[in-house]
């Protein structure tokens, strides 16, 4: 799946799971690790885990390889590495503390 299609697929999955405050960043010019980064807030550790699990499940069903997934145990911050797309699912306090959007100093992708 092409990077933009994968990004859109993940965004739809997150929306279906009621993820909040989704920010999509185009990081192609700043990093060689991925083309897009998505940051989303879950309302609780159960919600964070559910969003991440659903992204993982739908990707596997589509034959999309998950390169890595970390943080499921505490579910304050779950990271999914889909190759061209990196997904950060975070609880609100964790997201505020790490402020990835400011760290990358990017505007949302179109």
N, C-alpha and C positions, 0 to 999 in steps of 0.2 A: 504494500500500500504506500502510495506517495506521502511525503511528510504532511502536506496540507490536508489531505484526505484523512490521515491518521489523526491529526489535530482535531478536525471537525468531528470525527467518530468519537473521540474521547470527550470532547465538549458536550456532545449529545448525551452520552452516557452519564456524565456528571449532572447535566440538567435533569435527566430522568430520575436521578437519585436525590434531587433537591439540594445539590451543592450550592453554597452561597458565595456571592462576591467573587465570581470566577474572573481571573485576569489571565489573558493569553499574551505571552511575550515572544516576539520574534528575535531569537538570539543568534541567527545565522552569521551575522557579521561580527559578533563578539566572541563566539566560541565554536570550537570544532566538535564539542560533545553532542550537540543536538541542534535541530533547527527551531524548535519551539519549546517553551516551558509554560505549563499551566499551573496556576496556584489557585486553590479553592479552599473554602472554609467549610468544615463540618461542625454541627452544633454540639456534638459530644464525642467521646471516644468510640462509642458504638456507631455513630453516624460516619465518622471518619473511616473506620474500619469497613463499614458497609459500602461506602463510595469506592474505596480502593479495591475491595473484593469484587465489586461489580465491574469495574474497569478491567481487572485481571480476567474475570470470567468471560466477558464479551470479547476481549482480545484473543483469548485462547480459542473461543468458538469460531473466530474469523481467521485463525491460523497465524495471528500476530504473536511473535515471540516476545516474552517478557525477559529482558536482560537482567533485571534485578528488582527486588522489592524489599524494602526495609521499614521497620517501625511498627509492624502490625501488632506486636505484643502490647505496647503502651497505647498506641493509636492516638498519640498527641500530634504526631507528624508521620505520615506514611509517604514514602517516596517510591514512585514507580518509574523505572527506566525502560522505555519502549524503543530505545535507539534514537530515532529522529525526534521523539517527543519525550520530555521529562514531565512527570506529574507530581506535584506536591499537594497532598491533602492534609490540612492542618486544622487544629482547633483554633478558635479566635485568639486566645491569649498567646499561643505559640506563634501564630502568624504575625501578630503585632510585635512580639519580641524580636523576631528574626527579620521582619520587614524585607523580604526578598525582592519585592518590586523596587524599593529604593536602592537596594544593594546593586541590582543590575542596571538601575537608572535608565529604564526603558519605558517607552509608552506601549500600551496594548496594541497587539497586531490587528490588522484589519481583515 
